[in-house]
Amino acid sequence: MNWAQLQAILWLRWRLTRNQFVRAGSLNVVLSIVLLSLLLLGAAAFGLGGFFLGAFAAAKAPLRVLLYIWDGAVFGFLLFWLSGLMVELQRSESIDLTKLLHLPVTLNQVFVFNYAASHFTPSIVLFLPAMLGLCAGLLLGSGPEMALLVPLVLGFIFMVTAWTYCLRGWLSALMVNKRRRRAILVWITIALVLMGQLPNLVFNSSYFHRHRRSNPQENQKSPNASAQEANKRDGLRLAEFVVQAHLVLPPGWVGYGAMRLKEHNLLPALYAAAAAWVLGALGLLRAYRLTLRFYLGAEQRGELRPILRSSPQPRGKLLVERHLRWLPDDTAALALATFRGLLRSPELKMAAVLPLVIGVMMLSANLTHLKGPVPRPWMALAATAAAALASFAFSQTMSNAFGLDRNGFRALVLLPTRRYHILLAKNLAFFPFVAAIAAVLLILAKWLLGMSWAVFLTGVVQVPTAFLLFSLMANLASILVPYRLAQGTLKARKPKPVVVVALLLSFFLTPVIMTPILIPPACQLLFSALAWAPWLPVNFLAALVMLAAVSWLYRSLLPLQGSLLQRREQTILREVTEEVD
């Protein structure tokens, strides 16, 4: 491929992007400019902050402090990088290679362009200037040998991005099979969550608490001087082990190289930079081979195998063929069909990760045994929190209920069903999942906190209250700000800036919407503080009253939301079904 061909391809990519912004409207263009400006200002601020930190603090700090400063910078970068990795697991190239396979061009340059464009992310835009600014500050404050930090930092970034791109390509090849794709996405998310919570469980375990309690006793038995010497020896031994670990782990190469450069030892930094660039080149070469295999269809060979079909067995009634009492037939059928679709949806499984994190945190908090039992007046708040968190766990999916339908939303538009019945069916389909999560959280709270049965039953009553309140807000968000989801993820497919702003607003407005469910525990706290009618189950009675009031509010507002849906259904259809280039 010559450069004229590459320029033509880049011009086409720019033209498609420009057309996308033009179709999105002037508001989205303004928001895009504002967000890009804030990102660039943040990059400049991080760069200046890194320069001043290196020139006036890190340059004069001891060697171990310099090592830990670089470890903190690398850890922050990796944390932000891995947080976006789950969102970017799906292959999303700036230039689709399948559209170029019939042209007489080589794909090397297009591959390099896709690699560079796919890593224009906030983590690199913010942390790379900060690291380079820190290098410049150390160069000014410690001497010219610190200039070797620049190729070391760039090599480390290149190594991380190259192997991440390779990982994405490998996972994309595995995810060609849709069932395998769903399982991979869910289990990777759960594994990342459990790995993130593993240190919390380990350090709050009974073993560490026994070890922590045994140290003060040993210090009291021994003289103060010998105890201090022993602690100093242990600290030095631990610090030396940490320094040596930097030689084995690639994320520690930058800090170790900076520490040795300050000692005027150039070889460790040179070796680390060379190793990082070589590993990055190997990762990029592997990614290129996987990319060619992916687009040439090599990974699909051997997948089509003959399936031995057994004789048809008599089947029972399907879930979608059942009836729900007190509901019209069309509403019941739509609710059951949506529920069946959600059961097979990987997006809903990924949304259930948040309650998993909460359960692990509750378990780790129970392992500490640092505090006594929770006071009975405050126990009601635990049940309320469980009811609210169960609905909040599915906030992103419920707030884009029509985005989950994708092209299937065309069938909803053609249905003669009343539009508020469609919203009711969508809400009913989500309720069993919310109720199951709430039941798990309430059982955990009763087991770990010793919750009374009265408070437990109050929490059960508050679950539908919180769900109805949240459903009203989720319906409004689904109607006003719909967006197309990328297949198998919770990520919007090339979202408009107005979608990002709407998601942030809904995140901050959710606690405000959930405020009414705090009224029953607040009444219980008031009655307990003033010693009014201690025999009266104030919390439970107030929860029943709030459920009746919220049910009336939901029934009154749902027809209005149905009318709004009818006016905007063509806009929703365009947003959730249109393929974005």
C-alpha positions in Angstrom: 0.0 0.0 0.0 1.3 3.4 -0.9 0.7 6.6 1.2 -1.8 7.9 -1.3 -4.0 4.9 -0.7 -3.6 5.2 3.0 -4.5 8.9 2.9 -7.7 8.0 0.9 -8.7 5.4 3.6 -8.0 7.9 6.4 -10.0 10.6 4.6 -12.9 8.1 4.3 -12.7 7.3 8.0 -12.8 11.0 8.8 -15.7 11.6 6.5 -17.7 8.8 8.1 -17.0 10.2 11.6 -18.0 13.7 10.5 -21.2 12.5 9.0 -22.0 10.7 12.3 -21.6 13.9 14.2 -23.7 15.8 11.7 -26.5 13.3 12.0 -26.3 13.5 15.8 -27.2 17.2 15.9 -25.6 20.4 17.1 -26.0 19.6 20.8 -23.9 16.4 20.5 -21.2 18.4 18.6 -21.0 20.9 21.4 -20.9 18.3 24.0 -18.2 16.4 22.1 -16.1 19.6 21.9 -16.6 20.2 25.6 -15.6 16.7 26.6 -12.6 16.7 24.4 -11.5 20.1 25.7 -11.8 18.8 29.3 -9.8 15.7 28.4 -7.0 17.8 26.9 -7.0 20.2 29.8 -6.8 17.2 32.1 -3.8 15.9 30.2 -2.1 19.2 30.4 -2.7 19.5 34.1 -1.4 15.9 34.7 1.7 16.7 32.7 2.4 19.9 34.6 1.7 18.1 37.9 4.1 15.3 37.0 6.8 17.9 36.1 6.6 19.7 39.3 6.4 16.5 41.3 9.6 15.2 39.6 11.5 18.5 39.8 10.7 19.6 43.4 9.8 16.3 45.3 10.9 13.1 43.6 14.3 14.5 42.6 15.2 15.2 46.2 13.4 12.1 47.7 15.2 8.9 48.9 15.6 6.0 46.5 12.7 4.0 48.0 10.4 7.0 47.9 11.2 7.5 44.2 10.5 3.8 43.6 7.1 4.0 45.3 6.2 7.2 43.4 6.7 5.4 40.1 4.9 2.4 41.4 1.9 4.6 42.2 1.9 6.1 38.7 2.1 2.7 37.1 -0.5 1.2 39.3 -2.9 4.1 38.6 -2.4 3.7 34.9 -3.0 0.0 35.0 -6.1 0.4 37.2 -7.7 2.8 34.7 -6.5 0.7 31.8 -8.0 -2.6 33.1 -11.2 -0.8 34.1 -11.7 -0.1 30.4 -10.5 -3.5 29.2 -13.9 -5.2 29.9 -15.7 -2.5 27.9 -13.3 -2.9 25.0 -13.3 -6.7 24.8 -15.4 -6.6 21.7 -13.4 -6.0 18.5 -14.2 -2.5 17.3 -11.8 -1.3 14.6 -11.6 2.2 13.2 -11.2 0.7 9.7 -13.0 -2.5 9.0 -10.4 -4.8 7.4 -13.1 -7.0 5.8 -14.0 -4.1 3.4 -10.4 -4.0 2.2 -9.7 -7.7 1.5 -10.9 -7.4 -2.1 -8.6 -4.5 -2.8 -5.0 -4.9 -4.1 -3.5 -3.4 -0.9 -1.5 -4.7 2.0 -3.0 -4.5 5.4 0.1 -3.8 7.5 -0.4 0.0 7.6 -4.2 -0.3 8.3 -3.4 -2.7 11.1 -0.9 -0.2 12.7 -3.5 2.6 12.3 -6.2 0.5 13.9 -3.8 -0.3 16.8 -2.9 3.3 17.4 -6.5 4.6 17.1 -7.9 1.9 19.4 -5.6 3.1 22.2 -6.6 6.7 22.1 -8.2 6.3 25.5 -8.5 8.6 28.6 -6.1 6.4 30.5 -3.3 7.0 28.0 -4.2 10.6 27.3 -4.1 11.5 31.0 -1.3 9.2 32.3 1.2 9.4 29.5 1.7 13.2 29.8 1.9 12.7 33.6 4.7 10.1 33.3 6.6 12.1 30.7 6.3 15.2 32.8 7.6 13.3 35.8 10.6 12.2 33.6 11.2 15.8 32.6 11.1 17.0 36.2 13.6 14.3 37.2 15.8 15.2 34.3 15.9 18.8 35.5 16.3 17.9 39.2 18.5 14.8 39.2 20.7 15.0 36.1 20.9 14.0 32.4 21.0 10.3 33.0 17.2 10.5 33.8 16.6 11.0 30.1 16.8 7.2 29.8 13.5 7.1 31.6 11.7 8.3 28.5 12.3 5.2 26.3 11.6 3.0 29.4 8.2 4.6 30.0 7.3 4.6 26.3 8.4 0.9 26.0 6.3 0.0 29.0 3.2 1.7 27.5 3.9 0.0 24.2 4.2 -3.4 25.8 0.9 -3.0 27.7 -1.0 -1.8 24.7 0.4 -4.3 22.3 -0.5 -7.3 24.5 -3.8 -5.8 25.3 -4.6 -5.6 21.6 -3.4 -9.2 21.2 -5.7 -10.2 24.0 -8.7 -8.5 22.4 -8.0 -10.2 19.1 -7.7 -13.6 20.7 -10.9 -13.1 22.7 -12.7 -11.9 19.6 -11.8 -15.1 17.8 -13.2 -17.1 20.7 -16.4 -15.0 20.7 -17.4 -15.9 17.2 -19.5 -18.6 18.8 -22.3 -16.6 20.5 -22.9 -19.0 23.3 -19.2 -19.1 24.1 -19.0 -15.4 23.8 -21.7 -14.9 26.5 -20.0 -17.3 28.9 -16.6 -15.6 28.4 -17.9 -12.1 29.0 -19.7 -13.1 32.2 -16.9 -15.2 33.7 -14.2 -12.7 32.9 -16.2 -10.0 34.6 -16.8 -12.2 37.6 -13.1 -13.2 37.7 -12.0 -9.5 37.6 -14.4 -8.6 40.4 -13.3 -11.5 42.6 -9.7 -10.7 42.0 -10.3 -7.1 43.0 -12.0 -8.2 46.2 -9.5 -11.0 47.1 -7.1 -8.7 49.0 -10.1 -7.4 51.0 -11.1 -10.9 52.0 -7.5 -12.0 52.8 -6.5 -9.0 54.9 -9.8 -9.2 56.8 -9.5 -12.9 57.5 -9.2 -14.3 61.0 -5.6 -15.4 60.4 -4.5 -11.8 59.8 -6.4 -10.5 62.8 -4.9 -13.1 65.1 -1.4 -12.2 63.7 -2.2 -8.5 64.3 -3.4 -9.1 67.8 -0.3 -11.2 68.6 2.2 -8.5 67.8 1.3 -6.1 70.6 1.6 -9.0 73.2 5.0 -9.9 71.9 6.1 -6.3 72.0 5.0 -6.0 75.7 7.0 -9.1 76.7 10.2 -7.9 75.0 12.1 -4.7 75.9 11.3 -1.6 73.8 14.8 -1.4 72.2 14.8 -5.0 71.0 11.2 -4.7 69.7 12.2 -1.7 67.7 15.3 -3.4 66.3 13.2 -6.5 65.4 10.6 -4.3 63.7 13.3 -2.4 61.8 14.9 -5.7 60.6 11.5 -6.9 59.5 10.9 -3.7 57.6 14.2 -3.8 55.9 13.7 -7.4 54.9 10.3 -6.7 53.5 11.6 -3.6 51.6 14.4 -5.6 50.1 12.0 -8.3 49.0 9.8 -5.6 47.4 12.8 -4.1 45.5 13.8 -7.5 44.2 10.3 -8.3 43.1 10.5 -5.3 40.8 13.0 -7.2 38.7 10.6 -10.0 38.0 7.3 -8.1 37.5 7.2 -5.9 34.3 5.1 -3.2 36.0 8.0 -2.6 38.4 10.6 -2.1 35.7 10.0 1.7 35.5 10.4 2.3 39.2 13.4 0.1 39.5 15.1 1.8 36.5 14.4 5.2 37.9 15.9 4.2 41.3 19.1 2.8 39.6 19.4 5.8 37.3 19.5 8.1 40.4 22.4 6.0 41.6 24.1 6.7 38.2 23.7 3.1 37.1 22.5 3.1 33.5 22.5 -0.6 32.7 19.2 -1.7 34.5 17.2 1.0 32.8 18.7 0.2 29.4 18.0 -3.6 29.9 14.4 -2.9 31.1 13.7 -0.5 28.1 15.0 -3.1 25.6 13.0 -5.9 27.2 9.8 -3.8 27.1 10.2 -2.9 23.5 11.0 -6.5 22.5 8.0 -7.8 24.4 5.8 -5.1 22.9 7.0 -6.0 19.4 6.3 -9.7 20.0 2.8 -8.8 21.3 2.1 -6.7 18.3 3.3 -9.4 15.9 1.1 -11.9 17.6 -1.9 -9.5 17.4 -1.3 -9.0 13.7 -1.3 -12.8 13.0 -4.5 -13.2 15.1 -6.1 -10.3 13.2 -5.4 -11.9 9.9 -6.8 -15.2 11.1 -9.9 -13.5 12.4 -10.7 -11.6 9.2 -9.7 -14.5 6.9 -12.0 -16.8 8.8 -9.4 -19.3 9.8 -10.8 -19.6 13.3 -14.1 -20.8 12.1 -12.7 -23.9 10.4 -13.8 -27.2 11.9 -16.7 -25.6 13.8 -19.4 -26.9 11.6 -19.9 -30.5 12.6 -22.8 -32.8 11.8 -25.4 -32.8 14.6 -27.0 -36.1 15.4 -30.7 -35.4 15.8 -32.7 -37.7 18.0 -36.3 -38.5 17.6 -38.6 -35.6 18.6 -39.7 -35.9 22.2 -43.1 -34.6 23.4 -42.6 -31.2 25.0 -44.6 -29.4 27.6 -46.0 -25.9 27.5 -43.3 -23.3 26.8 -42.8 -20.4 29.2 -44.0 -17.9 26.5 -47.2 -19.9 26.1 -48.3 -19.5 29.7 -50.8 -17.0 31.0 -50.5 -14.4 33.8 -53.6 -13.7 35.9 -54.9 -10.1 36.1 -53.0 -9.1 33.0 -54.3 -8.8 29.4 -53.1 -11.5 27.1 -50.9 -9.3 25.0 -49.2 -7.7 28.0 -48.6 -11.1 29.6 -47.2 -12.6 26.4 -44.8 -9.6 26.0 -43.7 -9.8 29.6 -43.0 -13.5 29.4 -41.2 -13.1 26.1 -39.0 -10.3 27.5 -38.3 -12.4 30.6 -37.2 -15.3 28.5 -34.9 -13.0 26.5 -33.4 -11.6 29.6 -32.7 -15.1 30.9 -30.4 -15.7 27.9 -29.0 -12.1 27.9 -25.3 -11.8 28.8 -25.9 -8.1 29.6 -28.2 -9.1 32.5 -25.6 -11.5 33.9 -23.0 -8.8 33.8 -25.3 -6.4 35.6 -25.6 -9.0 38.4 -21.9 -8.5 39.2 -22.6 -5.5 41.4 -24.7 -7.5 43.9 -21.8 -10.0 43.9 -19.4 -7.3 44.9 -21.8 -6.1 47.7 -22.1 -9.7 49.0 -18.3 -10.1 49.1 -17.9 -6.8 50.9 -20.6 -7.7 53.5 -18.8 -11.0 54.1 -15.4 -9.3 54.5 -16.9 -6.8 56.8 -18.3 -9.6 58.9 -14.9 -11.3 59.1 -13.3 -8.3 60.8 -15.3 -8.5 64.1 -14.0 -5.1 65.0 -17.4 -3.8 66.1 -20.3 -5.1 68.1 -23.8 -5.8 66.8 -25.6 -3.2 64.9 -28.1 -1.2 67.1 -31.7 -2.3 66.6 -33.0 1.2 65.6 -30.4 1.3 62.8 -31.1 -2.3 61.6 -34.0 -1.0 59.5 -31.6 0.9 57.3 -29.9 -2.3 56.3 -33.1 -3.8 54.9 -33.8 -0.5 53.1 -30.3 -0.5 51.6 -30.8 -4.1 50.4 -34.1 -3.2 48.7 -32.6 -0.1 47.0 -29.3 -1.8 45.9 -31.3 -4.7 44.2 -32.9 -2.2 41.9 -29.8 -0.1 41.4 -27.9 -3.2 40.3 -29.9 -3.2 37.0 -29.9 0.5 36.5 -28.0 0.5 33.3 -30.1 -2.3 31.6 -33.5 -1.0 32.8 -32.7 2.5 31.8 -32.2 1.3 28.2 -34.9 -1.3 28.0 -35.4 -0.8 24.3 -31.7 -0.9 23.5 -31.7 -4.5 24.6 -34.3 -5.3 21.9 -32.1 -3.9 19.1 -33.8 -4.8 15.8 -36.5 -6.6 17.6 -38.0 -3.2 18.6 -39.6 -3.1 15.1 -42.0 -5.8 16.3 -43.0 -3.6 19.3 -43.7 -0.7 17.0 -46.0 -2.8 14.8 -47.9 -4.3 17.8 -51.5 -3.0 18.4 -50.8 -3.1 22.1 -51.2 0.0 24.2 -47.9 1.7 24.7 -48.1 1.8 28.5 -48.8 -1.9 28.5 -45.5 -2.3 26.7 -43.8 -0.4 29.5 -45.6 -2.5 32.1 -44.5 -5.7 30.4 -40.9 -4.5 30.4 -41.0 -3.7 34.1 -42.6 -6.9 35.0 -39.9 -8.9 33.1 -37.2 -7.2 35.2 -38.9 -7.7 38.6 -38.1 -11.4 39.2 -34.4 -10.6 38.8 -34.6 -7.7 41.2 -36.5 -9.8 43.7 -34.0 -12.6 43.5 -31.1 -10.2 44.2 -33.0 -8.5 47.0 -33.7 -11.9 48.6 -30.1 -12.8 48.5 -29.0 -9.5 50.1 -31.7 -9.7 52.7 -30.7 -13.2 53.7 -27.1 -12.2 53.9 -28.1 -9.2 56.1 -30.2 -11.4 58.4 -27.4 -14.0 58.7 -24.5 -11.6 59.2 -26.2 -8.8 61.1 -28.7 -10.8 63.1 -31.6 -8.9 61.6 -35.0 -9.6 63.2 -37.9 -11.1 61.3 -39.9 -7.9 61.6 -37.2 -5.9 59.9 -36.7 -8.7 57.3 -40.4 -8.6 56.4 -40.2 -4.8 56.1 -37.4 -5.2 53.7 -39.5 -7.6 51.6 -42.3 -5.0 51.5 -39.8 -2.3 50.4 -38.4 -4.2 47.5 -41.5 -3.6 45.2 -41.6 0.0 46.5 -38.1 0.7 45.4 -38.6 -1.2 42.1 -41.7 0.8 41.2 -39.9 4.1 41.9 -36.9 3.1 39.9 -39.1 1.8 37.1 -40.6 5.2 36.6 -37.2 6.8 36.1 -35.9 3.9 34.0 -38.9 4.2 31.7 -38.3 7.9 31.2 -34.7 7.3 30.4 -35.5 4.5 28.0 -37.9 6.8 26.1 -35.8 10.0 26.1 -32.2 8.7 25.7 -32.2 5.3 23.9 -29.0 4.0 22.5 -27.9 0.9 20.6 -25.9 -1.6 22.7 -22.8 -3.4 21.4 -23.6 -7.1 21.2 -22.9 -8.9 24.4 -21.7 -5.9 26.4 -23.2 -3.1 28.4 -21.3 -0.6 26.3 -23.1 1.8 24.0 -22.2 1.3 20.4 -20.3 4.6 19.6 -22.5 6.6 22.0 -23.4 10.3 21.5 -22.2 12.7 24.1 -25.8 13.4 25.1 -26.1 9.7 26.0 -23.0 9.9 28.3 -24.4 13.0 30.0 -27.8 11.4 30.5 -26.2 8.3 32.0 -24.3 10.5 34.5 -27.4 12.4 35.4 -29.4 9.2 35.9 -26.6 7.8 38.1 -26.8 10.9 40.4 -30.6 11.2 40.3 -31.2 7.6 41.4 -30.6 8.3 45.1 -33.0 11.2 44.9 -35.7 9.0 43.3 -35.1 6.4 46.1 -35.6 9.0 48.9 -39.2 7.9 49.7 -38.2 4.5 50.8 -36.1 6.1 53.6 -39.3 7.4 55.3 -40.2 4.1 57.1 -36.8 3.6 58.8 -36.7 7.4 59.6 -40.1 7.0 61.3 -38.7 4.0 63.2 -35.7 6.0 64.3 -37.9 8.9 65.4 -40.2 6.7 67.5 -37.2 4.9 69.1 -35.5 8.2 70.0 -38.6 9.6 71.6 -39.7 6.3 73.1 -43.1 6.5 71.5 -45.1 3.2 71.4 -42.2 0.8 71.5 -44.7 -2.1 70.8 -45.8 -0.6 67.5 -44.1 -1.9 64.3 -43.8 1.6 62.9 -41.3 0.6 60.2 -43.5 -2.2 58.8 -46.7 -0.1 58.8 -45.0 2.9 57.2 -43.5 0.5 54.5 -47.0 -0.7 53.7 -48.3 2.9 53.4 -45.4 3.8 51.1 -46.0 0.8 49.0 -49.7 1.8 48.5 -48.7 5.4 47.7 -46.0 4.4 45.2 -48.3 1.9 43.5 -50.9 4.6 43.0 -48.2 7.0 41.7 -46.9 4.3 39.3 -50.4 3.5 38.0 -51.1 7.3 37.5 -47.9 8.1 35.7 -47.6 5.0 33.5 -50.3 6.1 30.9 -48.5 9.4 30.6 -45.2 7.7 29.9 -47.0 5.4 27.4 -48.2 8.5 25.5 -44.6 9.9 25.5 -43.4 6.5 24.1 -46.0 6.6 21.3 -44.8 10.1 20.3 -41.1 9.1 20.3 -41.2 5.5 19.1 -39.9 6.4 15.6 -36.9 8.2 17.1 -36.3 5.2 19.4 -36.6 2.9 16.4 -33.9 4.8 14.6 -31.6 5.0 17.5 -31.7 1.3 18.6 -31.7 -0.3 15.1 -29.5 1.9 13.0 -26.0 0.5 12.4 -23.3 3.0 13.2 -20.4 3.1 10.7 
